[in-house]
Amino acid sequence: MPDESHRNRPPNFAGEIASLAAEAASNAHIDVASLEADEKKFLEEHALKKPLRVPHIWAMGVGAVITGEYFGWNMGLKEGGPIGMLLATVFVCVLYTAWVLALSELAVAMPFAGGPLAYGRRAMGPTMGFIMGWSMFLESLFATIGTAIATGGAVFFMVNLLVPGLDEIAVTTLCGLITVVLFAAIQWIGAAQQAKVMEWMTYGAIVGLIWFWLAAAPGVDLSRIFTSSALIGGWSGFIKAIPFAIWWLVIIESVALAAEEAHEPHLTIPRGMMLAQSTLIVLVLLTWFFVSASTTNYRITAEKPYPLQFVYQEVWPGNEHRWHLVPFAFVALFGMVSSYNGMLYATSRQSFSLGRAGYLPLSLGTLHAQRRTPVASIAFWSLVIAGFVVWGYWNQNAVMVAVLSCNLTALIWYVLAMVCLLLLRVKEPDMQRPYKVPLYPYLPLLVMAMSVFAAVVYAWFYREGFVLWITIGMYAIGLTYYLGYARTRLVRAAPEELAARVAVENE
């Protein structure tokens, strides 16, 4: 049958796609007229729309991260106690503030969906580009897996209030799978639509936190924070809490992947990311306070996949309070699903960019002809995430493994990204940088030092755990594919490759 897909396209569709391709070439600092016909056609087939503005970037930043306030961080309480967790939290807040400021320079100078792939490719060549892109992909994938399972647990908590006696593991797994399917469909629709959904879910997640603070206030007892021994786990407890504290703010860097879909990225990305970071710091500190000061036993709270709901029930025990506990449990779901949506966005965009450039199978770089969404990456990795959710049915430590694996892979590419920033300042002093990191070079060096320190904590304290081995295994799989197959089959017309070509020509 003849292809009649053009019948559903808007009248100006061809012109819009040509404009997007020209803008993609402009981001690589290449005149689209200078491209060969096949290169121009490739850009037209793989160009993303640019509907995102500051409110969308803010919502993506807060929404992708806010699940960290709802679960995951609490596991650090058993290591350092309330004060040790606070010190770890302050450490992480400083790290991520410096990180956002430094990352914005790279994101604006190379506004591509590839993000770290583009930074590493231009600074140190294709192998470093792959390692950085693969690192962020793994970070996003593990974050998505952990959040899907934890969302299922949060749904179980709510349903169990209404229908006690259900099988917790079965309900958690089923609801985790429903989350995967639902948000794959939302992502499939389009960037503008999912961004709008993300914005409203983010508002709901913030309302949920404010609701929790107000509900927990009657249970506040400062003696639970200021114990006779301030650092219950000693200084080693504070240090061992850092990997869990990273979960407060990890994945905010996913916003940098939206640079290719952002309107005026040199303004939208830095403003949106810093506004999101400032919002999150307030949410983090208040959530730590009300959980730590209101729980009757922080060690038990540390073991819960839904700590806010658990503490809420401690402050308001008994069936007579279900009338407001159940609605809170429902609103708290926004904190889970908004982050899941943002994490799936990051996973699919990183996979799309790696596929588009040939570092992963080319099929993962496929876009929907009209909606311009990376449908193959969304579908494939949603299936993988679903498989891990099912694995969680038999492994009760699945969430912790996912959280720690996510954080470790994140730290790896934070360090590499700062190396690239410093190298590019030396190698390409005249490179177009509409935004520059303040306090250069001290801020990038601070990010490097803090990230290396946190990574060493992993290597030392968690060296015998499953986290380190699964992370090494995933890097081995990725590098085997790249070095054994993809290395000689990269796509010259991909935006990240075009930008690297310009750098070579200007040398």
C-alpha positions as CSV (number, residue, x, y, z in Angstrom):
1,M,0.0,0.0,0.0
2,P,1.2,3.6,-0.7
3,D,2.4,5.6,2.3
4,E,-0.4,8.0,3.2
5,S,1.0,9.2,6.5
6,H,1.4,12.6,5.0
7,R,-2.4,13.0,5.0
8,N,-2.4,13.5,8.8
9,R,0.5,16.0,8.8
10,P,-0.2,19.8,9.2
11,P,0.2,21.9,6.1
12,N,3.5,23.4,7.2
13,F,5.0,20.2,8.4
14,A,7.8,20.0,5.9
15,G,8.8,23.6,6.5
16,E,8.8,23.0,10.3
17,I,11.0,20.0,10.0
18,A,13.4,21.9,7.7
19,S,13.5,24.7,10.3
20,L,14.3,22.2,13.1
21,A,17.1,20.7,11.1
22,A,18.6,24.1,10.4
23,E,18.4,24.9,14.1
24,A,20.1,21.6,15.0
25,A,22.9,22.4,12.5
26,S,23.1,25.9,14.0
27,N,23.6,24.4,17.5
28,A,26.6,22.6,16.1
29,H,27.8,25.9,14.5
30,I,27.4,24.6,11.0
31,D,25.4,26.3,8.2
32,V,22.8,23.7,7.0
33,A,23.5,24.8,3.4
34,S,27.0,23.4,3.7
35,L,25.8,19.9,4.6
36,E,25.6,17.1,2.1
37,A,22.2,16.0,1.0
38,D,22.2,12.8,3.1
39,E,23.4,14.7,6.2
40,K,20.6,17.3,5.8
41,K,18.1,14.5,5.3
42,F,19.4,12.7,8.5
43,L,18.9,15.9,10.6
44,E,15.4,16.4,9.2
45,E,14.5,12.8,10.2
46,H,16.0,13.1,13.7
47,A,15.3,16.8,14.7
48,L,13.4,17.4,17.9
49,K,10.8,20.1,18.5
50,K,11.7,23.0,20.8
51,P,8.6,23.8,22.9
52,L,10.2,24.0,26.4
53,R,10.5,27.3,28.4
54,V,11.6,28.2,31.9
55,P,8.5,27.0,33.7
56,H,8.8,23.6,31.9
57,I,12.5,23.4,32.8
58,W,11.8,24.2,36.4
59,A,9.0,21.6,36.5
60,M,11.2,19.0,34.9
61,G,14.0,19.8,37.4
62,V,11.9,19.7,40.5
63,G,9.6,16.9,39.2
64,A,12.4,14.6,38.2
65,V,14.1,15.0,41.6
66,I,11.3,15.3,44.0
67,T,10.8,11.6,44.5
68,G,14.1,11.9,46.5
69,E,12.1,13.7,49.2
70,Y,9.6,10.9,49.3
71,F,11.9,7.8,49.6
72,G,15.4,6.6,49.3
73,W,17.3,9.2,51.4
74,N,15.8,7.8,54.6
75,M,18.0,4.7,54.3
76,G,20.9,7.0,55.3
77,L,19.2,7.5,58.7
78,K,20.3,4.1,59.9
79,E,23.9,5.0,59.0
80,G,24.3,8.5,60.5
81,G,21.2,9.2,62.5
82,P,19.4,12.5,62.2
83,I,22.5,14.8,62.6
84,G,24.8,12.6,60.5
85,M,22.1,12.6,57.8
86,L,21.8,16.4,58.0
87,L,25.6,16.8,57.5
88,A,25.4,14.5,54.5
89,T,22.5,16.5,53.2
90,V,24.3,19.8,53.5
91,F,27.3,18.2,51.7
92,V,25.0,17.1,48.8
93,C,23.2,20.5,48.6
94,V,26.6,22.3,48.1
95,L,27.7,19.7,45.6
96,Y,24.6,20.0,43.5
97,T,24.4,23.8,43.6
98,A,28.0,23.9,42.2
99,W,27.2,21.1,39.8
100,V,24.1,22.9,38.3
101,L,26.1,26.1,37.8
102,A,28.9,24.3,36.1
103,L,26.8,21.9,34.0
104,S,24.8,24.9,32.6
105,E,27.9,26.0,30.7
106,L,28.3,22.7,28.9
107,A,24.5,22.4,28.3
108,V,24.2,25.8,26.7
109,A,27.4,25.6,24.6
110,M,26.3,22.2,23.2
111,P,22.5,22.1,23.4
112,F,22.0,18.5,22.3
113,A,19.8,15.7,23.6
114,G,23.1,13.8,23.9
115,G,24.3,16.0,26.7
116,P,27.3,14.1,28.2
117,L,27.8,12.3,24.9
118,A,28.4,15.7,23.2
119,Y,30.6,17.0,26.0
120,G,32.9,14.0,26.1
121,R,32.9,13.6,22.3
122,R,34.1,17.2,21.7
123,A,36.6,17.3,24.6
124,M,38.3,13.9,24.4
125,G,37.0,11.9,21.5
126,P,34.3,9.3,20.8
127,T,35.3,6.8,23.4
128,M,35.0,9.4,26.2
129,G,31.7,10.5,24.6
130,F,30.4,7.0,24.9
131,I,31.5,6.5,28.5
132,M,29.9,9.7,29.6
133,G,26.7,9.1,27.6
134,W,26.5,5.5,28.9
135,S,27.1,6.7,32.5
136,M,24.2,9.1,32.4
137,F,22.0,6.6,30.7
138,L,22.7,4.1,33.5
139,E,22.1,6.7,36.1
140,S,18.7,7.5,34.5
141,L,17.8,3.9,34.0
142,F,18.5,2.8,37.6
143,A,16.7,5.8,38.9
144,T,13.7,4.9,36.8
145,I,13.7,1.3,38.0
146,G,14.0,2.3,41.7
147,T,11.2,4.8,41.4
148,A,8.9,2.4,39.5
149,I,9.2,-0.2,42.3
150,A,8.9,2.5,45.1
151,T,5.8,3.9,43.4
152,G,4.2,0.4,43.5
153,G,5.0,0.4,47.3
154,A,3.4,3.8,47.8
155,V,0.2,2.6,46.0
156,F,0.2,-0.5,48.2
157,F,0.4,1.6,51.4
158,M,-2.7,3.6,50.2
159,V,-4.7,0.6,49.1
160,N,-3.9,-1.4,52.2
161,L,-5.5,1.4,54.3
162,L,-8.7,0.7,52.5
163,V,-8.4,-3.1,52.0
164,P,-6.1,-4.5,54.7
165,G,-4.5,-7.9,54.3
166,L,-3.3,-7.7,50.6
167,D,-0.1,-9.2,49.5
168,E,2.4,-6.3,49.7
169,I,4.9,-7.7,47.2
170,A,2.3,-8.7,44.6
171,V,0.5,-5.3,44.8
172,T,3.8,-3.4,44.7
173,T,4.9,-5.3,41.6
174,L,1.6,-5.0,39.8
175,C,1.3,-1.2,40.5
176,G,4.9,-0.7,39.4
177,L,4.1,-2.3,36.1
178,I,1.1,-0.1,35.6
179,T,3.3,2.9,36.3
180,V,5.7,1.8,33.5
181,V,2.9,1.3,31.0
182,L,1.0,4.6,31.8
183,F,4.1,6.8,31.5
184,A,5.4,5.1,28.4
185,A,2.1,6.2,26.8
186,I,2.4,9.8,28.2
187,Q,6.0,10.1,26.9
188,W,4.9,8.7,23.5
189,I,2.4,11.5,23.0
190,G,5.0,14.3,22.8
191,A,7.5,16.6,24.6
192,A,5.1,19.5,25.0
193,Q,2.3,17.3,26.3
194,Q,4.4,15.4,28.8
195,A,6.0,18.7,30.0
196,K,2.5,20.0,30.8
197,V,1.7,16.8,32.6
198,M,5.0,17.1,34.4
199,E,4.3,20.6,35.5
200,W,0.9,19.7,37.1
201,M,2.3,16.6,38.8
202,T,5.2,18.7,40.2
203,Y,2.7,21.1,41.8
204,G,0.9,18.1,43.3
205,A,4.1,16.7,44.6
206,I,5.0,20.0,46.3
207,V,1.5,20.2,47.8
208,G,2.0,16.6,49.2
209,L,5.2,17.7,51.0
210,I,3.6,20.8,52.5
211,W,0.7,18.6,53.6
212,F,3.1,16.2,55.3
213,W,5.0,19.0,57.1
214,L,1.7,20.4,58.5
215,A,0.5,17.0,59.5
216,A,3.8,16.0,61.1
217,A,4.2,19.3,63.1
218,P,2.2,18.0,66.1
219,G,4.6,15.1,66.5
220,V,7.8,17.2,66.4
221,D,10.2,16.5,69.3
222,L,13.6,18.1,69.0
223,S,15.1,15.6,71.4
224,R,14.8,13.0,68.6
225,I,17.3,15.1,66.5
226,F,19.6,16.5,69.3
227,T,20.3,13.2,71.0
228,S,22.9,12.7,73.8
229,S,25.4,11.6,71.1
230,A,24.9,14.0,68.2
231,L,26.7,11.8,65.7
232,I,25.1,8.4,66.5
233,G,27.2,6.6,63.9
234,G,30.3,8.8,64.4
235,W,32.0,10.5,61.5
236,S,32.0,7.3,59.6
237,G,28.2,7.2,59.9
238,F,28.0,10.7,58.3
239,I,30.3,9.6,55.5
240,K,28.3,6.4,54.9
241,A,25.1,8.4,54.7
242,I,26.4,10.5,51.7
243,P,25.5,7.9,49.1
244,F,21.9,7.9,50.3
245,A,21.8,11.7,50.6
246,I,22.8,12.0,46.9
247,W,19.3,10.6,46.2
248,W,17.8,13.8,47.5
249,L,18.9,15.7,44.3
250,V,20.3,13.2,41.8
251,I,19.0,13.3,38.2
252,I,18.5,17.1,38.2
253,E,21.1,17.0,35.5
254,S,18.5,15.3,33.3
255,V,17.3,18.8,32.6
256,A,20.4,19.5,30.5
257,L,19.2,16.8,28.0
258,A,16.2,19.1,27.3
259,A,18.5,21.8,25.9
260,E,17.8,20.5,22.3
261,E,14.1,20.9,23.0
262,A,14.3,24.2,24.8
263,H,13.4,27.6,23.4
264,E,16.4,29.9,23.7
265,P,18.4,27.4,25.7
266,H,21.1,29.9,26.7
267,L,18.5,31.6,28.9
268,T,16.0,28.8,29.6
269,I,18.4,26.1,30.8
270,P,20.5,28.1,33.4
271,R,17.4,30.0,34.8
272,G,15.2,26.9,34.9
273,M,17.9,24.7,36.5
274,M,18.9,27.2,39.2
275,L,15.2,27.9,40.0
276,A,14.6,24.2,40.4
277,Q,17.8,23.7,42.5
278,S,16.8,26.5,44.9
279,T,13.3,25.1,45.2
280,L,14.6,21.6,45.9
281,I,17.0,22.7,48.7
282,V,14.1,24.2,50.6
283,L,12.0,21.0,50.1
284,V,15.0,18.8,51.2
285,L,15.8,20.6,54.4
286,L,12.2,20.8,55.6
287,T,11.5,17.2,54.8
288,W,14.6,16.0,56.6
289,F,13.5,18.1,59.7
290,F,9.9,16.9,59.9
291,V,10.7,13.2,59.3
292,S,13.7,13.2,61.8
293,A,11.8,15.2,64.5
294,S,8.5,13.3,64.2
295,T,9.4,9.7,63.8
296,T,9.4,7.6,67.0
297,N,12.2,5.3,65.7
298,Y,14.4,6.6,62.8
299,R,15.9,3.1,62.4
300,I,12.5,1.6,61.5
301,T,11.7,4.6,59.3
302,A,15.0,4.1,57.5
303,E,13.8,0.7,56.3
304,K,10.5,1.9,54.8
305,P,10.0,2.4,51.0
306,Y,7.4,5.1,52.0
307,P,8.9,7.0,55.0
308,L,6.6,10.0,54.8
309,Q,3.4,7.9,54.8
310,F,4.9,5.8,57.7
311,V,5.7,8.9,59.8
312,Y,2.3,10.4,59.1
313,Q,0.7,7.3,60.4
314,E,2.9,7.4,63.5
315,V,1.8,11.0,64.3
316,W,-1.9,10.2,63.5
317,P,-2.4,6.5,64.5
318,G,-5.7,4.6,64.5
319,N,-8.5,4.1,62.0
320,E,-10.2,7.3,62.9
321,H,-7.6,9.2,61.1
322,R,-7.9,7.4,57.8
323,W,-10.1,10.1,56.4
324,H,-7.1,12.4,56.0
325,L,-4.3,9.8,55.8
326,V,-5.8,8.1,52.6
327,P,-6.0,11.4,50.7
328,F,-2.5,12.3,51.7
329,A,-1.3,8.9,50.5
330,F,-2.9,9.6,47.2
331,V,-1.4,13.1,46.8
332,A,2.0,11.7,47.8
333,L,1.8,9.5,44.6
334,F,2.4,12.7,42.6
335,G,5.9,12.9,44.2
336,M,6.6,9.4,42.8
337,V,5.1,9.6,39.4
338,S,6.4,13.1,38.5
339,S,9.9,11.8,39.1
340,Y,9.3,8.6,37.2
341,N,8.1,10.7,34.2
342,G,11.2,12.9,34.4
343,M,13.5,9.9,34.8
344,L,12.0,8.1,31.8
345,Y,12.4,11.3,29.8
346,A,16.1,11.3,30.6
347,T,16.5,7.6,29.9
348,S,14.8,7.8,26.5
349,R,16.6,11.0,25.4
350,Q,20.0,9.6,26.3
351,S,19.3,6.3,24.6
352,F,17.9,8.2,21.6
353,S,21.0,10.4,21.2
354,L,23.4,7.4,21.6
355,G,21.3,5.5,19.0
356,R,21.0,8.5,16.6
357,A,24.8,8.9,16.6
358,G,25.5,5.1,16.2
359,Y,27.0,4.5,19.7
360,L,24.0,2.2,20.4
361,P,21.8,0.4,17.8
362,L,20.5,2.9,15.3
363,S,16.9,1.7,15.9
364,L,17.0,3.4,19.3
365,G,17.4,6.7,17.5
366,T,14.1,6.4,15.7
367,L,11.6,9.3,16.0
368,H,7.8,9.2,15.5
369,A,7.2,10.9,12.1
370,Q,4.8,13.5,13.4
371,R,5.2,13.8,17.2
372,R,9.0,13.7,17.0
373,T,9.3,11.6,20.1
374,P,11.9,8.8,20.5
375,V,9.3,6.0,20.4
376,A,11.8,3.1,20.0
377,S,13.8,4.2,23.1
378,I,10.7,4.8,25.1
379,A,9.2,1.4,24.2
380,F,12.4,-0.7,24.6
381,W,13.6,0.7,27.9
382,S,10.1,0.6,29.4
383,L,10.1,-3.1,28.7
384,V,13.5,-3.4,30.4
385,I,12.3,-1.4,33.4
386,A,9.2,-3.7,33.6
387,G,11.6,-6.6,33.7
388,F,13.5,-5.1,36.6
389,V,10.2,-4.4,38.4
390,V,9.3,-8.1,38.1
391,W,12.8,-9.0,39.4
392,G,12.0,-6.8,42.5
393,Y,9.2,-9.3,43.3
394,W,12.0,-11.8,44.3
395,N,14.6,-9.3,45.5
396,Q,13.5,-7.1,48.4
397,N,16.7,-5.1,48.2
398,A,15.9,-4.1,44.6
399,V,15.1,-0.4,45.5
400,M,18.3,0.0,47.5
401,V,20.4,-1.5,44.7
402,A,18.8,0.8,42.1
403,V,19.2,3.9,44.2
404,L,22.9,3.2,45.0
405,S,23.7,2.1,41.4
406,C,22.1,5.3,40.1
407,N,24.1,7.5,42.4
408,L,27.4,5.8,41.7
409,T,27.1,6.1,37.9
410,A,26.1,9.7,38.3
411,L,29.2,10.6,40.3
412,I,31.4,9.0,37.6
413,W,30.1,11.3,34.9
414,Y,30.1,14.4,37.1
415,V,33.8,14.0,37.5
416,L,34.3,13.4,33.7
417,A,32.1,16.3,32.8
418,M,34.2,18.7,34.9
419,V,37.3,17.4,33.2
420,C,35.7,18.1,29.9
421,L,34.8,21.6,30.9
422,L,38.3,22.4,32.0
423,L,39.8,20.8,28.8
424,L,37.5,22.7,26.5
425,R,38.4,26.0,28.2
426,V,42.0,25.3,27.3
427,K,41.6,23.6,23.9
428,E,38.8,25.9,22.6
429,P,39.0,29.3,24.3
430,D,37.0,30.9,21.5
431,M,34.2,28.3,21.6
432,Q,30.8,30.0,21.8
433,R,29.7,30.0,25.4
434,P,26.5,32.1,25.9
435,Y,26.7,31.2,29.6
436,K,29.9,30.7,31.7
437,V,30.2,29.1,35.1
438,P,30.9,31.7,37.8
439,L,34.0,31.4,40.0
440,Y,35.9,29.5,37.3
441,P,37.9,27.2,37.8
442,Y,37.2,26.9,41.5
443,L,33.5,25.7,41.1
444,P,34.3,22.9,38.6
445,L,37.2,21.8,40.8
446,L,34.9,21.8,43.8
447,V,32.5,19.5,42.0
448,M,35.3,17.2,41.0
449,A,36.7,17.0,44.5
450,M,33.3,16.4,46.2
451,S,32.3,13.8,43.6
452,V,35.5,11.9,43.8
453,F,35.2,11.9,47.6
454,A,31.6,10.5,47.4
455,A,32.7,7.9,44.9
456,V,35.5,6.7,47.2
457,V,32.9,6.3,49.9
458,Y,31.1,3.9,47.7
459,A,34.3,2.0,46.8
460,W,35.3,1.7,50.4
461,F,32.1,1.1,52.4
462,Y,30.1,-0.8,49.8
463,R,32.8,-2.7,47.9
464,E,31.4,-6.1,48.9
465,G,27.9,-5.3,47.9
466,F,25.9,-6.1,44.8
467,V,25.9,-2.4,43.8
468,L,29.5,-2.3,42.8
469,W,29.4,-5.5,40.8
470,I,26.2,-4.7,38.9
471,T,27.6,-1.3,38.0
472,I,30.9,-2.8,36.7
473,G,28.8,-5.4,34.8
474,M,26.7,-2.7,33.0
475,Y,29.9,-0.8,32.0
476,A,31.4,-4.0,30.7
477,I,28.3,-4.7,28.5
478,G,28.2,-1.1,27.1
479,L,32.0,-0.9,26.4
480,T,32.0,-4.4,24.8
481,Y,29.2,-3.3,22.4
482,Y,30.9,0.1,21.6
483,L,34.5,-1.1,21.2
484,G,33.6,-4.4,19.5
485,Y,31.0,-3.0,17.0
486,A,29.8,0.6,17.2
487,R,33.2,2.4,17.2
488,T,33.6,2.1,13.5
489,R,30.0,2.8,12.6
490,L,29.3,6.2,14.1
491,V,26.9,8.5,12.2
492,R,28.7,11.6,10.9
493,A,25.5,13.6,10.5
494,A,24.4,13.3,14.2
495,P,24.5,16.8,15.9
496,E,27.0,15.6,18.5
497,E,29.3,14.4,15.7
498,L,28.8,17.6,13.6
499,A,29.8,19.7,16.6
500,A,33.0,17.6,17.1
501,R,33.8,17.9,13.4
502,V,33.6,21.7,13.7
503,A,36.1,21.6,16.6
504,V,38.5,19.6,14.6
505,E,38.2,21.9,11.5
506,N,38.9,24.9,13.7
507,E,42.1,23.6,15.2
